[in-house]
Amino acid sequence: MRNLSKKIIQLGFGALAFAGIAITANAAIAPLVQKVQAPMHKNILRGQGALQGGKAGAGFSILDLKSMPIAKKSERVMIDIGDARSEKLQGSIGYYTVEMKKNNKLVLTFAKTLNSKIENKDLQKRFFNSRYVAGSQFQFDPIGQNMTLELQLKKAVVARVVSLKGDKETGKLVLDMVEDQAPQTKQAQQAKQVKLIK
């Protein structure tokens, strides 16, 4: 586990505030905290949009998935990525896309990912105490050979995505979530002002 901290991608979050603590070896990446301001970092997803990363490979698999609180209002989802034989992956993980859709649905797509050791019934247990995930399911596209993880969120979140290369541990995709404290819409602000005037 000590080797995980050596593989952390150091990112320049100039517009973000992070708690500089490591909860466990698995949570060595500084957690995403609630104060998030524009401009957004390229690894940060807020509102509808998508992020992509990874590298081409012969094939991949999902070995494990963990969900854990890492700060007062932050949650981390750590996905272990294996090779096509469902064994430990050395080097970079395969191509992935993380897309935030309307109605607070977060979709993670893993290219050339042929199987998963985690079944849908297991996902419910993994997210049972989740702060932000209300529902989850894996879907496999045999034609495109893609594995998709759909997360139905309880509320709007800001998400950060970090990939970790495999070395003594397998490659990982890390997803941090914190509640989106976006400013109120103009219409909501006007309604509030009218109420105050009355």
C-alpha positions as a printed NumPy array, in Angstrom:
array([[  0.   ,   0.   ,   0.   ],
       [  2.929,   2.371,   0.679],
       [  3.796,   2.25 ,  -3.004],
       [  0.446,   3.756,  -3.948],
       [  1.411,   7.2  ,  -2.681],
       [  4.47 ,   7.178,  -4.965],
       [  2.219,   6.757,  -7.999],
       [ -0.106,   9.644,  -7.286],
       [ -0.478,  12.054, -10.154],
       [  0.426,  15.49 ,  -8.81 ],
       [ -2.126,  17.928, -10.216],
       [ -2.123,  21.728, -10.132],
       [ -5.482,  22.528,  -8.573],
       [ -4.904,  26.286,  -8.482],
       [ -8.62 ,  27.016,  -8.401],
       [ -9.45 ,  24.385,  -5.784],
       [ -9.003,  24.051,  -2.045],
       [ -7.991,  20.618,  -0.769],
       [ -7.638,  19.135,   2.666],
       [ -4.002,  18.077,   2.889],
       [ -4.561,  14.815,   4.726],
       [ -4.257,  11.146,   3.851],
       [ -6.966,   9.047,   5.485],
       [ -5.437,   5.664,   4.61 ],
       [ -2.941,   4.334,   2.085],
       [ -5.843,   3.778,  -0.296],
       [ -6.916,   7.388,   0.197],
       [ -3.517,   8.996,  -0.229],
       [ -4.801,  11.438,  -2.842],
       [ -5.842,  14.663,  -1.141],
       [ -9.653,  14.679,  -0.886],
       [-11.797,  17.074,  -2.868],
       [-13.417,  19.541,  -0.484],
       [-16.564,  21.532,  -0.839],
       [-15.147,  24.914,  -1.893],
       [-14.772,  24.715,  -5.679],
       [-14.442,  27.803,  -7.84 ],
       [-14.009,  28.54 , -11.56 ],
       [-11.978,  28.214, -13.683],
       [-12.206,  24.45 , -13.401],
       [ -9.217,  22.125, -13.665],
       [ -9.211,  19.741, -16.615],
       [ -9.696,  16.744, -14.286],
       [-12.749,  18.294, -12.63 ],
       [-16.286,  17.676, -13.86 ],
       [-19.066,  20.068, -12.881],
       [-22.447,  20.072, -14.569],
       [-23.101,  18.27 , -17.833],
       [-19.923,  17.329, -19.687],
       [-17.324,  14.597, -20.058],
       [-13.686,  13.795, -19.267],
       [-11.493,  11.257, -21.062],
       [ -8.182,   9.588, -20.346],
       [ -6.19 ,   6.361, -20.438],
       [ -4.214,   4.636, -23.164],
       [ -4.825,   1.932, -25.77 ],
       [ -4.329,  -1.684, -24.754],
       [ -5.113,  -5.281, -25.659],
       [ -7.957,  -5.555, -23.179],
       [ -8.96 ,  -4.79 , -19.61 ],
       [-11.245,  -5.874, -16.772],
       [-12.806,  -4.584, -13.554],
       [-11.246,  -6.302, -10.542],
       [-12.742,  -4.444,  -7.603],
       [-14.65 ,  -1.351,  -6.566],
       [-14.662,   0.44 ,  -3.235],
       [-16.672,   3.411,  -2.014],
       [-15.533,   5.307,   1.076],
       [-15.888,   8.675,   2.827],
       [-12.555,  10.53 ,   2.828],
       [-13.448,  13.894,   4.337],
       [-16.408,  15.517,   6.061],
       [-18.509,  15.737,   2.89 ],
       [-16.342,  13.977,   0.296],
       [-16.714,  10.474,  -1.09 ],
       [-14.208,   8.412,  -3.053],
       [-14.916,   5.604,  -5.492],
       [-11.8  ,   3.556,  -6.272],
       [-11.98 ,   1.121,  -9.193],
       [ -9.258,  -1.506,  -9.64 ],
       [ -8.523,  -2.162, -13.315],
       [ -7.04 ,  -5.471, -14.474],
       [ -5.802,  -6.845, -17.78 ],
       [ -7.826,  -8.927, -20.242],
       [ -7.215, -12.059, -18.124],
       [ -8.564, -10.363, -14.983],
       [ -5.091, -10.207, -13.495],
       [ -3.089,  -7.282, -12.119],
       [ -2.507,  -4.534, -14.671],
       [  0.949,  -3.056, -15.149],
       [  1.208,   0.487, -16.533],
       [ -1.587,   2.8  , -17.625],
       [ -5.245,   1.851, -17.532],
       [ -7.235,   1.705, -20.782],
       [ -9.285,   4.437, -22.388],
       [-12.122,   5.696, -20.214],
       [-14.803,   8.362, -20.338],
       [-16.537,   9.913, -17.338],
       [-19.7  ,  11.755, -18.353],
       [-22.079,  13.786, -16.232],
       [-25.565,  13.69 , -17.759],
       [-28.762,  15.478, -16.865],
       [-30.786,  14.365, -13.852],
       [-27.575,  13.767, -11.879],
       [-26.503,  10.624, -13.707],
       [-22.774,   9.877, -13.826],
       [-21.63 ,   7.367, -16.466],
       [-18.171,   5.773, -16.544],
       [-17.27 ,   3.914, -19.744],
       [-14.233,   1.637, -19.984],
       [-13.064,   0.742, -23.507],
       [-12.046,  -2.839, -24.372],
       [-13.117,  -3.991, -20.931],
       [-14.361,  -7.531, -21.374],
       [-15.458,  -8.608, -17.915],
       [-15.962,  -7.586, -14.31 ],
       [-15.465,  -9.474, -11.072],
       [-18.114,  -7.213,  -9.536],
       [-21.722,  -8.122, -10.288],
       [-24.634,  -5.708, -10.087],
       [-25.875,  -7.269,  -6.855],
       [-22.456,  -6.556,  -5.348],
       [-22.632,  -2.902,  -6.392],
       [-25.669,  -2.343,  -4.196],
       [-23.656,  -3.494,  -1.189],
       [-20.648,  -1.351,  -2.136],
       [-22.799,   1.79 ,  -2.278],
       [-25.164,   0.927,   0.572],
       [-23.86 ,   3.726,   2.82 ],
       [-22.978,   6.106,   0.017],
       [-23.53 ,   9.814,   0.613],
       [-24.111,  10.543,  -3.069],
       [-24.941,   7.317,  -4.983],
       [-28.589,   6.247,  -4.978],
       [-28.349,   3.493,  -7.594],
       [-25.707,   1.739,  -9.692],
       [-25.35 ,  -0.859, -12.422],
       [-22.807,  -2.33 , -14.827],
       [-23.669,  -2.77 , -18.491],
       [-21.594,  -4.591, -21.098],
       [-21.658,  -3.767, -24.805],
       [-20.47 ,  -6.918, -26.643],
       [-20.264,  -5.094, -29.976],
       [-18.181,  -2.159, -28.794],
       [-16.524,  -4.266, -26.056],
       [-17.126,  -1.506, -23.537],
       [-18.029,  -1.814, -19.873],
       [-20.245,   0.966, -18.504],
       [-20.847,   1.839, -14.874],
       [-23.932,   4.008, -14.361],
       [-24.291,   5.901, -11.094],
       [-27.577,   7.6  , -10.286],
       [-26.692,  10.356,  -7.854],
       [-28.814,  11.689,  -5.015],
       [-27.818,  15.287,  -5.727],
       [-25.577,  17.383,  -7.968],
       [-21.875,  16.855,  -7.314],
       [-18.499,  18.121,  -8.433],
       [-16.352,  15.16 ,  -9.484],
       [-12.593,  14.795,  -9.817],
       [-11.079,  11.952, -11.86 ],
       [ -7.538,  10.623, -11.382],
       [ -5.968,   7.53 , -12.98 ],
       [ -3.12 ,   5.633, -11.3  ],
       [ -0.645,   3.445, -13.18 ],
       [ -0.234,  -0.155, -12.114],
       [  3.09 ,  -1.199, -10.588],
       [  3.182,  -3.343,  -7.469],
       [ -0.548,  -2.719,  -7.285],
       [ -2.932,  -2.868, -10.202],
       [ -3.947,   0.261, -12.145],
       [ -6.823,   2.288, -10.71 ],
       [ -9.382,   4.904, -11.589],
       [-10.223,   7.189,  -8.673],
       [-13.398,   9.259,  -8.592],
       [-13.869,  11.853,  -5.853],
       [-17.231,  13.527,  -5.323],
       [-18.389,  16.474,  -3.236],
       [-21.749,  18.247,  -3.219],
       [-21.96 ,  21.004,  -5.817],
       [-22.481,  24.293,  -3.985],
       [-23.128,  26.211,  -7.211],
       [-24.607,  29.715,  -6.915],
       [-28.372,  29.929,  -7.194],
       [-29.877,  30.555, -10.595],
       [-30.791,  34.138, -11.47 ],
       [-34.488,  33.251, -11.243],
       [-34.068,  31.784,  -7.757],
       [-32.078,  34.825,  -6.597],
       [-34.784,  37.188,  -7.893],
       [-37.492,  35.167,  -6.137],
       [-35.531,  35.381,  -2.898],
       [-35.127,  39.152,  -3.271],
       [-38.877,  39.582,  -3.841],
       [-39.594,  37.575,  -0.705],
       [-37.224,  39.765,   1.327],
       [-38.879,  42.945,   0.021],
       [-42.291,  41.679,   1.077]])
